[in-house]
């Protein structure tokens, strides 16, 4: 068997190692894969499952050094292997049929996929290693997404930009904990980022569209007078305006301030006299 893998039958992937020396149970051997037998196994209850058998040589083996693919083996050896697999399963009252002989590439892809699943897992039952690997992958993907989205995503911080920050965080976290499939989550994130970038381009090139999507600044205070109607519209009070004056103009004296605006991103800005 190949440790750390899991076949369709729930057991580790099976491999038969052709070696000139005997081994013992539990022995770990570095092997080179030369191919596999594609097999169909019929259980006692009649259920049919795929249960392929990989074939390999130990890395240090001198037996058949020129064999690179399963087809390079003598036909007599291949027939013996198929006969062994059939008889082995007949002892357990199972029907075993070899449907194809595969080259080395498909089994190697199968092993790579099994190791990938070992690291990243599937479903909601993930261990610490799998969540850590998913988190690291999401970190790198997030960097790419931010670069695609552009600098305004976390710089301008308007309603449009907050949407992408909240959406990406909520959606990507589901992939890390296994609540949603990994690849569809990444695809959804790319769609959101592309929509954000496209909308940003329209905003940059069309003032009317920009006002529809992001609104416009609201004048809250001018020449010593608080504009109540505008403050009500912006959902702020006098103390909010004065706080903006302290933060932006570094003064509590409103007589030194000519105008106060609430910007499109919700921040309060001040124009001093």
C-alpha angles and dihedrals in degrees: 000000000000110000118232095026133104127204130202090270091059094251128106116276111279122234132176113212117208105212136160092219131062121247136191137238112284094023115147114215129186105228142181115224116228099176145299145248111243103221140183118209124198113206125215090263091055096256114143120215136173110252109168123190117219121210126209148153128231111259090239095047120122092193112114094348091180095055109111101154136034090248089062091069119093113268090238092061092047091051091049091052093050091047090050093053093049095048092045091057095041087063087062093047092252128132112231124188130180107219101176146357112235132205121237098267100069095049091048090052089049092052091047090052091049091051089047090054089047090057099038101025126201134249125014099302100089129155127219094269093051094048090047092052091048090049092051091048092049090050091057092043090050091054090054092047092051091050090051093046093052136231096292092070092083099012109057094034099196122154089273091054093045089055093061093045094051095040096049093047093050096044098042093049089062090060092049094055094038096246090129132024112276102230097046089050091054090048091052090050092052090051091052092048093049091049090050093049093047092049090048091055091051090049091051093051103039123050095192092052089046091055092049094051102034105017120217139274118284123218109229104169134021132174095343096316126111110218100223098188092054092045090053090050091050092044094234133125133216092266090056090053092048091048088055089052092052093047098042106028096027092228140103093202106099089191087074091056123082101184140004123198135185104221128219091263092054097256121130116234130189135213111203124212 
